[in-house]
Amino acid sequence: MNNLLNCHKGCQVKVKKINAEYNLKQRLISFGVMKGAELEVLEHAPGKKTIEIKIGKMRIALRAQEAELIEVEEV
């Protein structure tokens, strides 16, 4: 399984599946992170505790444990 946390800086990916519980999944969807969405990895915080992504024109930061739940494939 290739998840968002394993992607390197500059990587452009498409979301395949979100393996999160309902509340987190709904929060991610509200940011536009949903199946089929394309996003770019902008930065990893030191120690990979957070990851910054760009989806459309929005930039958001996710915790490592959240990013790990998002299955992706490179575009």
N, C-alpha and C positions, 0 to 999 in steps of 0.2 A: 504494500500500500504506500503510495506517495502522498504525504500530507503537506500542508502549507508550511509547517515549521521546518521541513527539510529543504525547502527551496532557498536558493542563494539570492543575494542582492541582484536586482535587475531582471530576475526571472519573470516571465509572463506566463500565466497559467489560466486554465479554465476550471471552475468548480465542478466536480463530478458528484459529490455527495457530502452532506453535513451530518456527522454522527453525534449530534448533541441532543440533550434533553430539550423539551418543548420551549421553555422560557429563553434559553440561550439561542436556540434556532430562530425564534421569532425576532430576537434582538439583532442577530446577524442579518436576517432578511430585511429588517427595517433600514439597515445600512447598505443594502443592495448585494450582500453576500448570499447568493442562492445558487442552486444548480444551474449550470449553463453560463453563469456570469464570468467575465474575464477580468482579471486583476493583475497588478504588478507588485512585486516585492520591492519596497524602497530601502528598507534598513532593518537590521537586527540589532537590538540593544546588547550591550556587553553581557556575556553569559547567556545569551538567547532567552532572556526572561520575557521580552516582548518583541513583537515584530510589527513594523509599519508597512501598510499596504496602501495602494492607490486603486480605487475602483471608480471608474468614470472620472469625475473631477474631484471626488472626495478622497481625503487621506484619513485613515483610521489606524489606531494601534490596537493590537490584540495581545492578550496574554498568551504565553507559550502553550499552556494547556488548552486554550481555545483554538489556536492555530493547528494544534495536533489533531483536532477532531474534523478538520476540513480536508477531504480527499480532493486532490487536484491532478490535472494532467497538463504537460507543457503545450503551449500553442505554437 
